[in-house]
Each structure stands twice: as C-alpha cells, then as structure tokens.
Amino acid sequence: MKHQLTQSVLQYAGLLGVLLLLIAVFSLSSENFFQMQTLVTIANSNPDLIFVSVGMTMVLIVGGIDLSVGSVLALGSAVLGVLMVHYEWGLLAALPVCLLATGLCGLFNGMVSVWFSIPSFIVTLGMLEMARGGSKVLTDSQSLYIGRSIEGFGEPLQSISLSPAFLVAVGSVIVGQFLLTKTVFGRYLVAIGTNAEAVRMSGIRTAPITVAAFVISGVLVGMAALAQTSRLSTADPNAAIGLELAAIAACVIGGTSLMGGRGSVIASFIGVLIIAVLQSGLAQLGVEDATKQLITGAVIILAVLLDALRSRFGKSDA
C-alpha cells in the first residue's frame, strides 16, 4: 500500500511538472500566454473533454475502449436541441432524456461487447457510425440554435470567472477518483482489467461490472454534450469529431494503461490540462493546425512509449 501511494505521488508530481514546464515554455515564448484570462479560457473550453476522459478512464481500466464518445456526444446534443427548440422543453426536462439516450448507448456498447464476446473496439466503432447517423436524422443534418436557455451552464460566473460546466466537470473527477479508489466497484474494475479470468474464478460476476463502466461513460458523455452545447449555444450534429482520440490521449498521458488494470481519474484530468495547454500555447505561437496535430500526435506516442517502458520495468522489478 505504501509503495502504491509513493508511486501515485511520483506520478502526479511528474505530470504536474510536465504541465508547469509547458506553461513556463509558452509563457516565455508568448507574452500573452501567462495571463489569468488565458488560463481561465483554457479551463472553460474543456469541460466536455474532462467529462469524457473520466468515463474513458474507467472503460480503459476494465480492459475496454470506447471509440463512440464523440458521436454519442453529438447524439446527446441533438436530443437537447430537438427537445428545446422543436418541442420547447426546458433544460431541466430535456437533460434527463439526453442522459438517458447517451447512457443507453453505453449500455448497448457494454452488453454487446460482454455478452457476445466481441472486442469493444469493434462494437464502439459501429456505435460511432450509428450515433452520428442518429444525430443527423434527429436534426435533419442542420445545426439547431438553442440560445440563452442553455448558455448559463457554459458561461463563466462573475465571482470566480469559471463556468458551472467546468466546476461540475471537476466534481466528476473527484467523484470518479473516489469511486475508483475507495469503493469495491473500483477495485473490481482494476481486478477485471488485470485478470478477468481470475476474478471470475473467485466467484465474482464480471459482466455487470464491465457493462456498468460503459454506462457510466455514456452518462458522462451526456454531461459533456450539455457542456459543449451550452458553450456553443447550438446543437451541432457534426460536433465532437475526433473527441474520442483526445480523450484516449489524455488518459494515456495520465498513465492509464491501454491493456487495462491501471489508471487514475485525477491523472487523466491532468492529462486533459496538458493537452489543452499544449494546443492553446501552440495556437498563440501561430502554429498551423497541421503542425499542431503533428506535435500532439508525437506527445501521445511518447506517452505510450513511456507507459510501455513503465510496464516492462515494473514486471522486471517484480
């Protein structure tokens, strides 16, 4: 236990060191970067990625992967848009339907993957297409402007300059970390991701726990849909293309293993901040989008290589 605690502290310290180093480099390179407004803007622009990364962390830990989160977010946004624009529902009435829709997508992913023993990569790839198509059918492939009735969740509070969306997203990080480290459910997630067969042999039903991880991910994608839609004031059926890659990247940078059995919600949150600072800093330096993608991709590959080395040395130490 003490060894694990030391490892966690070292991991968080290393990630925070990388984050602070990036902030320092961009602050020296651009006179406008190290300002409160810039940092607040970074925070308020990424609650959707934070929500998705919390759910993705749990799915990866249990040994799965969810490639459908971007499309499911667009579907949740479409549900909000249609209900609030065409049917004139209020946000409090439309949000539960949005969360139900995205949660059912997660339930479908988990059940098909577990019951039919199909790799979650394939199942969620199919859901990626289905959910994107569903969002376009609901909106007739048109963006739906919702306006003031949804903007409050994404607007910064005057007292602290942070949006309710960001604060709730941070709350999901805290709850997710507690669930992962302080509950039996969290311990089962790690155990299943490490050795599912051994968990089954010990008499524990792995299927409901694995499915639950996908459902949690789906519900959090619904919250991400609310966050993004409120920030843009619009439900866009083409929203969040590529979000799944950003979420997986944040988790991998945070040390979550793509093989399952290891991960931290807090570390994934820091991974989100690292990606956000990197992209914002490169944008302020006038770096073209193609070059930003090249650099971000290189950072992801480096994180995967470090994860592989960490796993190799960890086995050799054992």
Secondary structure, DSSP 8 states (H G I E B T S, - for coil): -HHHHHHHHHHHHHHHHHHHHHHHHHHHH-TTTSSHHHHHHHHHT-HHHHHHHHHHHHHHHTT---S-HHHHHHHHHHHHHIIIIIS---HHHHHHHHHHHHHHHHHHHHHHHHHTT--HHHHHHHHHHHHHHHHHHHHTT--EE-THHHHTTTS--TTTS--HHHHHHHHHHHHHHHHHHHSHHHHHHHHHHHHHHHHHHTT--HHHHHHHHHHHHHHHHHHHHHHHHHHHTEE-TTTTTTHHHHHHHHHHHTT--TTSS---HHHHHHHHHHHHHHHHHHHHTT--HHHHHHHHHHHHHHHHHHHHHHHHHHHHH-
